[in-house]
Amino acid sequence: MRMRPGARVPVRLVIGLAVAIALDTGLQLVWKTGIASLPDTSSVWETVTAIALNPIFVLVVLFMGAQLVNWLKVLDHADLSYAKPFTSLSYVTVCVLSVLVLGERIAPLQIVGIVVVVAGVWCVSQTRRATLDAEAERE
Amino acid sequence: MSPTAFGVLLVVVSTMVEGFGQTFLKRSSLDIERRRRWILLGVAVLIVEVLLYSAALRFLAVSTAFPITSLSFVMVTLLSRWQLGEEVTPLRWAGVGLILVGTGLIVAQA
């Protein structure tokens, strides 16, 4: 059966989206720990210095670099309006990991939120991944 | 304008800026000849977004500001349609709507 361009989802796109979610999750968790360790000050300069001196923010910058490289690869093979919604799954993974790793409590409404996000991503995943010519050529 | 309203405005603007930054990154794969230029522009715009969001946190609590950032999913979708000409079907919009509500629910409690 001949499929319309952009209907098939290549494995590397699936991997790229999974990596994007994983990096985003790592970034948010590291960020969360990093922000908590900052001194409580209203001075912008003191905050900037504290950030520059904190090794955890080196990790943040590395994560961001990796995120950019991977994201550009993802955008080579999918619509922006197809790929971006998948990143919302990092809200789900951060929430779940905060419970499992950081021992935070989960509210009933958050569970509803997780289900709604997953349903939303499922809807997007049912649409054509690429609707622009340049992307279809790269199949 | 009250400080809170100003903070909310800054966050909303930052989500629009994110939308533009993302479309520039996407253009880097559509306009290969100027790939590097689009990437640099995209990254610069995303840095502006971070600065706007940080500025907003001087007027708002994170618990108020963070849920509003889910609007970026809507902004990105709108701009993908308007700026890039992507085909956003009703099903894709429905997905984005659910994501907006769902992420709002997750982070509003955090």
gemmi code that builds the backbone of each chain (N, CA, C; Angstrom):
import gemmi

chains = {
    "A": [
        ("MET", (0.846, -1.201, 0.000), (0.000, 0.000, 0.000), (0.875, 1.243, 0.000)),
        ("ARG", (0.552, 2.178, -0.902), (1.340, 3.393, -0.977), (0.774, 4.419, 0.003)),
        ("MET", (1.631, 4.902, 0.895), (1.139, 5.859, 1.888), (1.414, 7.283, 1.437)),
        ("ARG", (0.636, 8.202, 1.934), (0.866, 9.616, 1.613), (2.175, 10.050, 2.245)),
        ("PRO", (2.889, 11.002, 1.609), (4.148, 11.453, 2.207), (3.902, 11.937, 3.632)),
        ("GLY", (4.793, 11.540, 4.508), (4.673, 12.016, 5.878), (3.779, 11.162, 6.747)),
        ("ALA", (3.202, 10.096, 6.160), (2.324, 9.251, 6.965), (3.140, 8.273, 7.806)),
        ("ARG", (4.236, 7.772, 7.201), (5.058, 6.793, 7.900), (5.945, 7.523, 8.919)),
        ("VAL", (6.103, 6.924, 10.100), (6.963, 7.542, 11.114), (8.250, 6.733, 11.216)),
        ("PRO", (9.389, 7.306, 10.751), (10.641, 6.554, 10.811), (11.120, 6.337, 12.247)),
        ("VAL", (11.837, 5.241, 12.439), (12.319, 4.881, 13.775), (13.177, 5.998, 14.382)),
        ("ARG", (14.029, 6.622, 13.502), (14.917, 7.639, 14.075), (14.143, 8.851, 14.602)),
        ("LEU", (12.952, 9.093, 14.024), (12.138, 10.199, 14.551), (11.599, 9.834, 15.933)),
        ("VAL", (11.159, 8.582, 16.070), (10.654, 8.110, 17.362), (11.769, 8.225, 18.412)),
        ("ILE", (12.981, 7.780, 18.021), (14.115, 7.854, 18.944), (14.422, 9.319, 19.280)),
        ("GLY", (14.429, 10.178, 18.236), (14.699, 11.603, 18.444), (13.711, 12.234, 19.415)),
        ("LEU", (12.428, 11.912, 19.265), (11.411, 12.469, 20.163), (11.609, 11.948, 21.586)),
        ("ALA", (11.948, 10.632, 21.695), (12.180, 10.043, 23.021), (13.381, 10.710, 23.692)),
        ("VAL", (14.449, 10.946, 22.900), (15.642, 11.600, 23.452), (15.299, 13.027, 23.888)),
        ("ALA", (14.490, 13.725, 23.073), (14.097, 15.102, 23.415), (13.360, 15.128, 24.754)),
        ("ILE", (12.464, 14.170, 24.949), (11.700, 14.113, 26.207), (12.637, 13.775, 27.372)),
        ("ALA", (13.548, 12.809, 27.144), (14.478, 12.406, 28.203), (15.390, 13.564, 28.608)),
        ("LEU", (15.932, 14.280, 27.606), (16.828, 15.404, 27.912), (16.070, 16.517, 28.639)),
        ("ASP", (14.834, 16.767, 28.188), (14.013, 17.794, 28.801), (13.729, 17.453, 30.268)),
        ("THR", (13.466, 16.157, 30.500), (13.198, 15.685, 31.857), (14.439, 15.876, 32.735)),
        ("GLY", (15.591, 15.429, 32.216), (16.843, 15.570, 32.957), (17.114, 17.031, 33.259)),
        ("LEU", (16.897, 17.870, 32.236), (17.144, 19.301, 32.373), (16.289, 19.900, 33.484)),
        ("GLN", (15.004, 19.544, 33.470), (14.097, 20.120, 34.469), (14.429, 19.660, 35.880)),
        ("LEU", (14.804, 18.359, 36.014), (15.133, 17.848, 37.347), (16.420, 18.492, 37.868)),
        ("VAL", (17.418, 18.608, 36.976), (18.685, 19.238, 37.366), (18.436, 20.703, 37.725)),
        ("TRP", (17.635, 21.355, 36.899), (17.291, 22.759, 37.088), (16.603, 22.965, 38.441)),
        ("LYS", (15.658, 22.048, 38.727), (14.900, 22.093, 39.975), (15.851, 22.032, 41.180)),
        ("THR", (16.819, 21.090, 41.114), (17.787, 20.944, 42.201), (18.699, 22.164, 42.250)),
        ("GLY", (19.093, 22.655, 41.060), (19.996, 23.799, 40.990), (19.375, 25.057, 41.564)),
        ("ILE", (18.135, 25.347, 41.190), (17.438, 26.552, 41.662), (17.280, 26.512, 43.179)),
        ("ALA", (16.987, 25.310, 43.699), (16.783, 25.169, 45.139), (18.059, 25.492, 45.911)),
        ("SER", (19.220, 25.297, 45.253), (20.486, 25.519, 45.951), (20.962, 26.971, 45.856)),
        ("LEU", (20.226, 27.803, 45.102), (20.640, 29.204, 44.948), (20.365, 30.005, 46.220)),
        ("PRO", (21.234, 31.004, 46.510), (20.978, 31.831, 47.679), (19.718, 32.670, 47.473)),
        ("ASP", (19.003, 32.919, 48.539), (17.768, 33.685, 48.461), (18.099, 35.175, 48.431)),
        ("THR", (18.291, 35.701, 47.227), (18.647, 37.113, 47.123), (17.890, 37.746, 45.971)),
        ("SER", (17.630, 39.040, 46.081), (16.898, 39.704, 45.000), (17.868, 40.368, 44.017)),
        ("SER", (19.166, 40.314, 44.349), (20.136, 40.945, 43.463), (20.423, 40.071, 42.241)),
        ("VAL", (20.216, 40.647, 41.072), (20.427, 39.904, 39.831), (21.889, 39.463, 39.733)),
        ("TRP", (22.806, 40.389, 40.063), (24.238, 40.111, 39.951), (24.654, 38.937, 40.831)),
        ("GLU", (24.155, 38.931, 42.087), (24.505, 37.836, 43.000), (23.970, 36.503, 42.476)),
        ("THR", (22.744, 36.543, 41.900), (22.159, 35.318, 41.357), (22.993, 34.815, 40.193)),
        ("VAL", (23.387, 35.747, 39.296), (24.189, 35.362, 38.125), (25.528, 34.761, 38.563)),
        ("THR", (26.170, 35.370, 39.563), (27.449, 34.854, 40.058), (27.262, 33.459, 40.650)),
        ("ALA", (26.213, 33.302, 41.444), (25.964, 32.010, 42.074), (25.746, 30.935, 41.002)),
        ("ILE", (25.034, 31.309, 39.914), (24.778, 30.367, 38.827), (26.091, 29.974, 38.148)),
        ("ALA", (26.912, 31.004, 37.850), (28.170, 30.747, 37.129), (29.115, 29.876, 37.939)),
        ("LEU", (29.061, 29.995, 39.284), (29.985, 29.251, 40.133), (29.490, 27.852, 40.492)),
        ("ASN", (28.205, 27.592, 40.204), (27.632, 26.314, 40.592), (27.847, 25.273, 39.489)),
        ("PRO", (28.572, 24.162, 39.796), (28.856, 23.162, 38.746), (27.595, 22.558, 38.139)),
        ("ILE", (26.502, 22.574, 38.880), (25.284, 21.958, 38.362), (24.791, 22.700, 37.115)),
        ("PHE", (25.137, 23.989, 37.033), (24.677, 24.754, 35.874), (25.531, 24.497, 34.633)),
        ("VAL", (26.732, 23.954, 34.851), (27.530, 23.495, 33.711), (26.776, 22.335, 33.056)),
        ("LEU", (26.241, 21.475, 33.925), (25.446, 20.333, 33.479), (24.220, 20.819, 32.694)),
        ("VAL", (23.587, 21.871, 33.207), (22.417, 22.443, 32.533), (22.777, 22.898, 31.115)),
        ("VAL", (23.910, 23.583, 30.993), (24.338, 24.086, 29.683), (24.630, 22.921, 28.729)),
        ("LEU", (25.289, 21.863, 29.242), (25.569, 20.682, 28.413), (24.270, 20.028, 27.925)),
        ("PHE", (23.320, 19.888, 28.837), (22.011, 19.331, 28.487), (21.355, 20.167, 27.384)),
        ("MET", (21.433, 21.510, 27.539), (20.791, 22.393, 26.568), (21.429, 22.248, 25.184)),
        ("GLY", (22.764, 22.106, 25.155), (23.465, 21.920, 23.880), (23.022, 20.639, 23.201)),
        ("ALA", (22.979, 19.551, 23.983), (22.562, 18.256, 23.449), (21.116, 18.339, 22.959)),
        ("GLN", (20.301, 19.041, 23.735), (18.893, 19.212, 23.399), (18.738, 19.896, 22.035)),
        ("LEU", (19.523, 20.954, 21.820), (19.448, 21.717, 20.564), (19.838, 20.840, 19.365)),
        ("VAL", (20.971, 20.116, 19.500), (21.443, 19.262, 18.404), (20.386, 18.216, 18.046)),
        ("ASN", (19.848, 17.566, 19.072), (18.836, 16.532, 18.840), (17.549, 17.112, 18.243)),
        ("TRP", (17.141, 18.273, 18.775), (15.887, 18.896, 18.330), (15.954, 19.288, 16.852)),
        ("LEU", (17.118, 19.792, 16.423), (17.280, 20.170, 15.013), (17.147, 18.942, 14.112)),
        ("LYS", (17.659, 17.787, 14.585), (17.517, 16.531, 13.832), (16.039, 16.148, 13.719)),
        ("VAL", (15.324, 16.282, 14.857), (13.896, 15.949, 14.863), (13.151, 16.820, 13.855)),
        ("LEU", (13.456, 18.119, 13.849), (12.752, 19.047, 12.958), (13.077, 18.801, 11.487)),
        ("ASP", (14.160, 18.062, 11.222), (14.479, 17.700, 9.839), (13.471, 16.683, 9.296)),
        ("HIS", (12.807, 15.991, 10.188), (11.947, 14.886, 9.749), (10.481, 15.032, 10.133)),
        ("ALA", (10.117, 16.150, 10.744), (8.713, 16.300, 11.148), (8.305, 17.767, 11.187)),
        ("ASP", (6.998, 18.002, 11.052), (6.445, 19.346, 11.245), (6.794, 19.820, 12.649)),
        ("LEU", (6.970, 21.136, 12.779), (7.144, 21.702, 14.122), (5.877, 21.458, 14.944)),
        ("SER", (4.715, 21.618, 14.289), (3.448, 21.459, 15.013), (3.125, 19.988, 15.303)),
        ("TYR", (3.952, 19.068, 14.760), (3.811, 17.651, 15.091), (4.761, 17.313, 16.238)),
        ("ALA", (6.016, 17.797, 16.125), (7.054, 17.415, 17.093), (6.879, 18.094, 18.452)),
        ("LYS", (6.589, 19.393, 18.424), (6.535, 20.158, 19.684), (5.575, 19.555, 20.725)),
        ("PRO", (4.336, 19.172, 20.330), (3.413, 18.625, 21.344), (3.970, 17.414, 22.096)),
        ("PHE", (4.828, 16.615, 21.433), (5.381, 15.442, 22.121), (6.211, 15.836, 23.347)),
        ("THR", (6.818, 17.025, 23.281), (7.668, 17.430, 24.403), (6.853, 17.648, 25.686)),
        ("SER", (5.518, 17.781, 25.532), (4.687, 17.949, 26.734), (4.753, 16.707, 27.618)),
        ("LEU", (5.182, 15.564, 27.053), (5.296, 14.345, 27.857), (6.359, 14.501, 28.950)),
        ("SER", (7.250, 15.495, 28.783), (8.253, 15.692, 29.831), (7.598, 16.230, 31.116)),
        ("TYR", (6.449, 16.901, 30.978), (5.726, 17.329, 32.186), (5.281, 16.086, 32.956)),
        ("VAL", (4.876, 15.055, 32.196), (4.422, 13.804, 32.814), (5.596, 13.098, 33.486)),
        ("THR", (6.725, 12.961, 32.755), (7.870, 12.241, 33.320), (8.456, 12.985, 34.524)),
        ("VAL", (8.491, 14.324, 34.451), (9.013, 15.092, 35.591), (8.129, 14.879, 36.813)),
        ("CYS", (6.826, 14.915, 36.585), (5.872, 14.730, 37.682), (6.049, 13.348, 38.309)),
        ("VAL", (6.134, 12.309, 37.457), (6.272, 10.930, 37.955), (7.612, 10.756, 38.676)),
        ("LEU", (8.693, 11.288, 38.081), (10.016, 11.149, 38.713), (10.120, 11.948, 40.012)),
        ("SER", (9.418, 13.103, 40.073), (9.432, 13.882, 41.315), (8.840, 13.063, 42.452)),
        ("VAL", (7.844, 12.253, 42.102), (7.222, 11.385, 43.108), (8.174, 10.238, 43.458)),
        ("LEU", (8.717, 9.580, 42.415), (9.546, 8.396, 42.637), (10.921, 8.725, 43.224)),
        ("VAL", (11.566, 9.778, 42.696), (12.944, 10.083, 43.101), (13.006, 11.108, 44.227)),
        ("LEU", (12.264, 12.206, 44.065), (12.342, 13.275, 45.067), (11.338, 13.089, 46.210)),
        ("GLY", (10.503, 12.044, 46.084), (9.561, 11.739, 47.161), (8.465, 12.767, 47.351)),
        ("GLU", (8.145, 13.534, 46.261), (7.055, 14.505, 46.372), (5.712, 13.786, 46.300)),
        ("ARG", (4.682, 14.464, 46.775), (3.349, 13.843, 46.725), (2.622, 14.274, 45.459)),
        ("ILE", (1.800, 13.395, 44.938), (1.059, 13.699, 43.721), (-0.406, 13.958, 44.081)),
        ("ALA", (-0.962, 15.044, 43.512), (-2.357, 15.381, 43.786), (-3.256, 14.672, 42.770)),
        ("PRO", (-4.503, 14.361, 43.168), (-5.423, 13.675, 42.241), (-5.570, 14.419, 40.910)),
        ("LEU", (-5.619, 15.766, 40.979), (-5.768, 16.532, 39.737), (-4.568, 16.371, 38.810)),
        ("GLN", (-3.393, 16.112, 39.404), (-2.205, 15.898, 38.570), (-2.333, 14.602, 37.788)),
        ("ILE", (-2.941, 13.591, 38.416), (-3.143, 12.318, 37.715), (-4.087, 12.537, 36.537)),
        ("VAL", (-5.146, 13.346, 36.777), (-6.060, 13.686, 35.675), (-5.267, 14.395, 34.573)),
        ("GLY", (-4.406, 15.340, 34.982), (-3.585, 16.080, 34.023), (-2.721, 15.157, 33.171)),
        ("ILE", (-2.109, 14.159, 33.813), (-1.252, 13.201, 33.091), (-2.052, 12.468, 32.017)),
        ("VAL", (-3.253, 11.997, 32.416), (-4.101, 11.264, 31.463), (-4.477, 12.172, 30.284)),
        ("VAL", (-4.829, 13.439, 30.590), (-5.255, 14.376, 29.545), (-4.087, 14.677, 28.587)),
        ("VAL", (-2.882, 14.874, 29.138), (-1.712, 15.143, 28.286), (-1.442, 13.959, 27.362)),
        ("VAL", (-1.466, 12.751, 27.927), (-1.188, 11.562, 27.114), (-2.239, 11.433, 26.004)),
        ("ALA", (-3.504, 11.714, 26.340), (-4.566, 11.669, 25.324), (-4.285, 12.693, 24.220)),
        ("GLY", (-3.848, 13.883, 24.618), (-3.536, 14.940, 23.649), (-2.407, 14.537, 22.713)),
        ("VAL", (-1.350, 13.963, 23.288), (-0.213, 13.543, 22.471), (-0.638, 12.416, 21.524)),
        ("TRP", (-1.520, 11.542, 22.011), (-2.010, 10.464, 21.152), (-2.727, 11.054, 19.923)),
        ("CYS", (-3.584, 12.073, 20.162), (-4.284, 12.736, 19.041), (-3.281, 13.258, 18.016)),
        ("VAL", (-2.257, 13.969, 18.505), (-1.257, 14.543, 17.595), (-0.529, 13.435, 16.840)),
        ("SER", (-0.241, 12.330, 17.521), (0.516, 11.234, 16.896), (-0.279, 10.584, 15.762)),
        ("GLN", (-1.604, 10.794, 15.760), (-2.440, 10.219, 14.709), (-2.487, 11.085, 13.451)),
        ("THR", (-1.849, 12.269, 13.517), (-1.843, 13.156, 12.348), (-0.576, 12.906, 11.528)),
        ("ARG", (-0.552, 13.435, 10.285), (0.629, 13.249, 9.428), (1.818, 14.001, 9.991)),
        ("ARG", (2.971, 13.320, 10.058), (4.109, 13.952, 10.725), (4.725, 15.082, 9.907)),
        ("ALA", (4.581, 15.021, 8.572), (5.206, 16.034, 7.735), (4.243, 16.505, 6.660)),
        ("THR", (3.941, 17.814, 6.634), (3.004, 18.325, 5.635), (3.680, 19.312, 4.680)),
        ("LEU", (4.988, 19.541, 4.878), (5.706, 20.462, 3.995), (6.537, 19.663, 3.000)),
        ("ASP", (6.687, 20.186, 1.784), (7.378, 19.451, 0.716), (8.809, 19.046, 1.083)),
        ("ALA", (9.555, 19.990, 1.642), (10.968, 19.730, 1.930), (11.143, 18.523, 2.846)),
        ("GLU", (10.191, 18.341, 3.763), (10.286, 17.212, 4.698), (9.973, 15.908, 3.988)),
        ("ALA", (8.954, 15.951, 3.133), (8.527, 14.736, 2.444), (9.661, 14.218, 1.548)),
        ("GLU", (10.417, 15.160, 0.951), (11.540, 14.782, 0.096), (12.595, 14.006, 0.872)),
        ("ARG", (12.678, 14.304, 2.168), (13.741, 13.703, 2.966), (13.349, 12.354, 3.551)),
        ("GLU", (12.227, 11.792, 3.120), (11.789, 10.508, 3.676), (12.763, 9.385, 3.363)),
    ],
    "B": [
        ("MET", (-1.194, 49.483, 35.318), (-1.147, 48.018, 35.312), (-0.492, 47.509, 36.614)),
        ("SER", (-1.146, 46.561, 37.274), (-0.589, 46.033, 38.525), (0.644, 45.174, 38.226)),
        ("PRO", (1.541, 45.024, 39.220), (2.741, 44.198, 38.996), (2.391, 42.771, 38.551)),
        ("THR", (1.305, 42.215, 39.126), (0.920, 40.849, 38.765), (0.513, 40.778, 37.296)),
        ("ALA", (-0.321, 41.740, 36.867), (-0.767, 41.758, 35.474), (0.434, 41.908, 34.545)),
        ("PHE", (1.389, 42.758, 34.943), (2.587, 42.952, 34.133), (3.382, 41.652, 34.033)),
        ("GLY", (3.484, 40.939, 35.172), (4.188, 39.651, 35.185), (3.530, 38.655, 34.253)),
        ("VAL", (2.189, 38.585, 34.317), (1.446, 37.657, 33.454), (1.685, 38.021, 31.985)),
        ("LEU", (1.642, 39.334, 31.708), (1.881, 39.793, 30.337), (3.264, 39.350, 29.847)),
        ("LEU", (4.278, 39.499, 30.719), (5.638, 39.087, 30.349), (5.699, 37.592, 30.017)),
        ("VAL", (5.001, 36.776, 30.825), (5.029, 35.325, 30.579), (4.353, 35.009, 29.245)),
        ("VAL", (3.197, 35.666, 29.003), (2.477, 35.421, 27.742), (3.354, 35.825, 26.553)),
        ("VAL", (4.000, 36.994, 26.678), (4.898, 37.431, 25.594), (6.036, 36.418, 25.420)),
        ("SER", (6.559, 35.885, 26.536), (7.668, 34.924, 26.427), (7.235, 33.657, 25.683)),
        ("THR", (5.952, 33.262, 25.832), (5.491, 32.071, 25.102), (5.382, 32.372, 23.598)),
        ("MET", (5.012, 33.645, 23.267), (4.972, 34.027, 21.849), (6.379, 34.029, 21.276)),
        ("VAL", (7.327, 34.548, 22.065), (8.726, 34.598, 21.628), (9.236, 33.178, 21.397)),
        ("GLU", (8.848, 32.254, 22.288), (9.229, 30.844, 22.104), (8.712, 30.323, 20.767)),
        ("GLY", (7.453, 30.687, 20.448), (6.865, 30.269, 19.176), (7.716, 30.718, 18.000)),
        ("PHE", (8.137, 31.995, 18.024), (8.972, 32.503, 16.935), (10.335, 31.796, 16.911)),
        ("GLY", (10.943, 31.611, 18.085), (12.242, 30.931, 18.152), (12.157, 29.547, 17.528)),
        ("GLN", (11.070, 28.826, 17.844), (10.904, 27.468, 17.312), (10.714, 27.484, 15.799)),
        ("THR", (9.949, 28.482, 15.284), (9.757, 28.509, 13.824), (11.084, 28.817, 13.128)),
        ("PHE", (11.944, 29.622, 13.774), (13.253, 29.896, 13.166), (14.091, 28.618, 13.122)),
        ("LEU", (14.040, 27.824, 14.198), (14.790, 26.558, 14.209), (14.274, 25.631, 13.108)),
        ("LYS", (12.946, 25.618, 12.953), (12.349, 24.764, 11.910), (12.781, 25.250, 10.523)),
        ("ARG", (12.849, 26.573, 10.351), (13.268, 27.116, 9.050), (14.683, 26.664, 8.701)),
        ("SER", (15.492, 26.378, 9.716), (16.867, 25.943, 9.437), (16.872, 24.621, 8.663)),
        ("SER", (15.808, 23.830, 8.787), (15.776, 22.575, 8.039), (15.037, 22.731, 6.706)),
        ("LEU", (14.335, 23.865, 6.532), (13.616, 24.086, 5.265), (14.460, 24.902, 4.293)),
        ("ASP", (15.329, 25.762, 4.845), (16.136, 26.671, 4.049), (17.611, 26.326, 4.311)),
        ("ILE", (18.030, 25.181, 3.742), (19.346, 24.605, 4.036), (20.495, 25.592, 3.780)),
        ("GLU", (20.361, 26.395, 2.719), (21.442, 27.324, 2.379), (21.762, 28.305, 3.501)),
        ("ARG", (20.710, 28.695, 4.214), (20.937, 29.634, 5.325), (20.719, 28.951, 6.668)),
        ("ARG", (21.021, 27.656, 6.728), (20.755, 26.849, 7.921), (21.357, 27.475, 9.185)),
        ("ARG", (22.666, 27.807, 9.098), (23.353, 28.326, 10.276), (22.719, 29.629, 10.781)),
        ("ARG", (22.344, 30.480, 9.827), (21.756, 31.772, 10.204), (20.447, 31.580, 10.972)),
        ("TRP", (19.603, 30.667, 10.477), (18.324, 30.409, 11.153), (18.546, 29.821, 12.547)),
        ("ILE", (19.539, 28.940, 12.670), (19.800, 28.328, 13.984), (20.247, 29.403, 14.978)),
        ("LEU", (21.180, 30.264, 14.530), (21.670, 31.329, 15.418), (20.532, 32.261, 15.825)),
        ("LEU", (19.687, 32.627, 14.848), (18.554, 33.499, 15.126), (17.609, 32.834, 16.129)),
        ("GLY", (17.331, 31.535, 15.880), (16.441, 30.786, 16.764), (16.969, 30.748, 18.190)),
        ("VAL", (18.256, 30.436, 18.329), (18.855, 30.338, 19.663), (18.830, 31.712, 20.351)),
        ("ALA", (19.152, 32.775, 19.587), (19.142, 34.125, 20.164), (17.749, 34.469, 20.680)),
        ("VAL", (16.729, 34.129, 19.885), (15.356, 34.444, 20.281), (14.953, 33.628, 21.519)),
        ("LEU", (15.420, 32.359, 21.586), (15.076, 31.537, 22.748), (15.770, 32.063, 24.018)),
        ("ILE", (16.941, 32.690, 23.842), (17.609, 33.301, 25.003), (16.794, 34.507, 25.490)),
        ("VAL", (16.258, 35.275, 24.537), (15.388, 36.395, 24.907), (14.185, 35.878, 25.705)),
        ("GLU", (13.664, 34.726, 25.270), (12.517, 34.132, 25.970), (12.856, 33.862, 27.439)),
        ("VAL", (14.040, 33.258, 27.657), (14.459, 32.933, 29.022), (14.579, 34.216, 29.859)),
        ("LEU", (15.136, 35.280, 29.243), (15.294, 36.545, 29.960), (13.925, 37.142, 30.327)),
        ("LEU", (12.975, 37.078, 29.384), (11.634, 37.605, 29.649), (10.970, 36.831, 30.791)),
        ("TYR", (11.131, 35.495, 30.735), (10.517, 34.656, 31.765), (11.147, 34.949, 33.130)),
        ("SER", (12.481, 35.096, 33.139), (13.166, 35.414, 34.400), (12.692, 36.757, 34.942)),
        ("ALA", (12.517, 37.728, 34.035), (12.023, 39.038, 34.460), (10.628, 38.899, 35.060)),
        ("ALA", (9.802, 38.042, 34.445), (8.431, 37.849, 34.930), (8.427, 37.310, 36.356)),
        ("LEU", (9.446, 36.481, 36.686), (9.492, 35.871, 38.018), (9.766, 36.907, 39.118)),
        ("ARG", (10.139, 38.128, 38.722), (10.308, 39.193, 39.723), (8.954, 39.753, 40.148)),
        ("PHE", (7.920, 39.475, 39.328), (6.574, 39.988, 39.633), (5.592, 38.893, 40.015)),
        ("LEU", (5.951, 37.646, 39.706), (5.027, 36.530, 39.916), (5.708, 35.392, 40.653)),
        ("ALA", (4.894, 34.588, 41.370), (5.421, 33.361, 41.960), (5.545, 32.325, 40.849)),
        ("VAL", (6.524, 31.411, 40.990), (6.712, 30.364, 39.981), (5.416, 29.574, 39.789)),
        ("SER", (4.686, 29.355, 40.913), (3.454, 28.557, 40.836), (2.394, 29.228, 39.968)),
        ("THR", (2.486, 30.558, 39.812), (1.554, 31.255, 38.918), (2.120, 31.281, 37.497)),
        ("ALA", (3.417, 31.560, 37.410), (4.034, 31.756, 36.095), (4.135, 30.461, 35.288)),
        ("PHE", (4.530, 29.362, 35.946), (4.818, 28.120, 35.228), (3.614, 27.564, 34.450)),
        ("PRO", (2.404, 27.501, 35.089), (1.257, 26.976, 34.327), (0.982, 27.766, 33.044)),
        ("ILE", (1.254, 29.089, 33.069), (0.974, 29.915, 31.881), (1.898, 29.524, 30.718)),
        ("THR", (3.087, 28.976, 31.044), (4.026, 28.636, 29.970), (3.491, 27.530, 29.053)),
        ("SER", (2.451, 26.778, 29.505), (1.885, 25.763, 28.600), (1.266, 26.413, 27.356)),
        ("LEU", (0.992, 27.719, 27.441), (0.480, 28.442, 26.272), (1.444, 28.327, 25.083)),
        ("SER", (2.720, 28.046, 25.378), (3.696, 27.970, 24.289), (3.321, 26.873, 23.282)),
        ("PHE", (2.608, 25.828, 23.750), (2.174, 24.785, 22.813), (1.186, 25.357, 21.798)),
        ("VAL", (0.330, 26.277, 22.268), (-0.637, 26.916, 21.372), (0.073, 27.883, 20.427)),
        ("MET", (0.988, 28.682, 20.981), (1.721, 29.660, 20.168), (2.510, 28.965, 19.066)),
        ("VAL", (3.205, 27.870, 19.440), (4.006, 27.145, 18.455), (3.102, 26.606, 17.337)),
        ("THR", (1.938, 26.091, 17.717), (1.032, 25.531, 16.710), (0.502, 26.630, 15.786)),
        ("LEU", (0.079, 27.751, 16.385), (-0.417, 28.880, 15.581), (0.644, 29.359, 14.592)),
        ("LEU", (1.869, 29.534, 15.097), (2.933, 30.063, 14.239), (3.395, 29.035, 13.203)),
        ("SER", (3.287, 27.729, 13.528), (3.629, 26.696, 12.544), (2.673, 26.806, 11.363)),
        ("ARG", (1.430, 27.149, 11.689), (0.397, 27.293, 10.654), (0.627, 28.583, 9.847)),
        ("TRP", (0.772, 29.701, 10.567), (0.861, 31.011, 9.907), (2.207, 31.273, 9.242)),
        ("GLN", (3.285, 30.939, 9.940), (4.606, 31.287, 9.429), (5.192, 30.227, 8.509)),
        ("LEU", (4.891, 28.951, 8.787), (5.522, 27.885, 8.011), (4.561, 27.231, 7.025)),
        ("GLY", (3.250, 27.453, 7.224), (2.268, 26.855, 6.331), (2.034, 25.377, 6.573)),
        ("GLU", (2.323, 24.920, 7.788), (2.048, 23.516, 8.100), (0.539, 23.292, 8.168)),
        ("GLU", (0.151, 22.054, 7.881), (-1.268, 21.716, 7.885), (-1.653, 21.271, 9.297)),
        ("VAL", (-2.400, 22.120, 9.998), (-2.821, 21.749, 11.345), (-4.280, 21.309, 11.279)),
        ("THR", (-4.474, 19.994, 11.309), (-5.828, 19.439, 11.196), (-6.570, 19.594, 12.520)),
        ("PRO", (-7.912, 19.476, 12.491), (-8.687, 19.576, 13.742), (-8.187, 18.590, 14.807)),
        ("LEU", (-7.778, 17.386, 14.375), (-7.292, 16.389, 15.348), (-6.018, 16.893, 16.036)),
        ("ARG", (-5.128, 17.530, 15.256), (-3.896, 18.066, 15.843), (-4.242, 19.181, 16.836)),
        ("TRP", (-5.208, 20.044, 16.454), (-5.644, 21.104, 17.372), (-6.248, 20.516, 18.645)),
        ("ALA", (-7.039, 19.445, 18.485), (-7.659, 18.812, 19.654), (-6.558, 18.327, 20.597)),
        ("GLY", (-5.506, 17.728, 20.013), (-4.384, 17.259, 20.817), (-3.734, 18.398, 21.575)),
        ("VAL", (-3.507, 19.522, 20.878), (-2.863, 20.675, 21.519), (-3.752, 21.216, 22.650)),
        ("GLY", (-5.077, 21.235, 22.399), (-6.013, 21.700, 23.432), (-5.935, 20.843, 24.687)),
        ("LEU", (-5.923, 19.514, 24.479), (-5.840, 18.589, 25.620), (-4.513, 18.795, 26.365)),
        ("ILE", (-3.431, 18.991, 25.594), (-2.114, 19.178, 26.206), (-2.092, 20.462, 27.047)),
        ("LEU", (-2.721, 21.525, 26.521), (-2.780, 22.791, 27.250), (-3.470, 22.592, 28.611)),
        ("VAL", (-4.620, 21.906, 28.575), (-5.380, 21.660, 29.813), (-4.578, 20.732, 30.743)),
        ("GLY", (-4.055, 19.649, 30.170), (-3.348, 18.637, 30.973), (-2.110, 19.170, 31.650)),
        ("THR", (-1.253, 19.888, 30.884), (-0.019, 20.423, 31.488), (-0.392, 21.465, 32.543)),
        ("GLY", (-1.461, 22.236, 32.253), (-1.936, 23.221, 33.243), (-2.283, 22.535, 34.555)),
        ("LEU", (-3.020, 21.422, 34.466), (-3.429, 20.678, 35.665), (-2.215, 20.118, 36.410)),
        ("ILE", (-1.236, 19.604, 35.646), (-0.054, 19.003, 36.292), (0.741, 20.053, 37.063)),
        ("VAL", (1.022, 21.186, 36.408), (1.920, 22.139, 37.064), (1.214, 23.080, 38.038)),
        ("ALA", (-0.114, 23.241, 37.876), (-0.836, 24.125, 38.793), (-0.748, 23.603, 40.227)),
        ("GLN", (-0.603, 22.273, 40.354), (-0.570, 21.649, 41.679), (0.852, 21.554, 42.238)),
        ("ALA", (1.830, 21.745, 41.339), (3.210, 21.488, 41.743), (3.756, 22.572, 42.693)),
    ],
}
model = gemmi.Model(1)
for chain_id, residues in chains.items():
    chain = gemmi.Chain(chain_id)
    for i, (resn, *xyz) in enumerate(residues, 1):
        res = gemmi.Residue()
        res.name, res.seqid = resn, gemmi.SeqId(i, " ")
        for name, pos in zip(("N", "CA", "C"), xyz):
            atom = gemmi.Atom()
            atom.name, atom.element = name, gemmi.Element(name[0])
            atom.pos, atom.b_iso = gemmi.Position(*pos), 0.0
            res.add_atom(atom)
        chain.add_residue(res)
    model.add_chain(chain)
structure = gemmi.Structure()
structure.add_model(model)
structure.setup_entities()
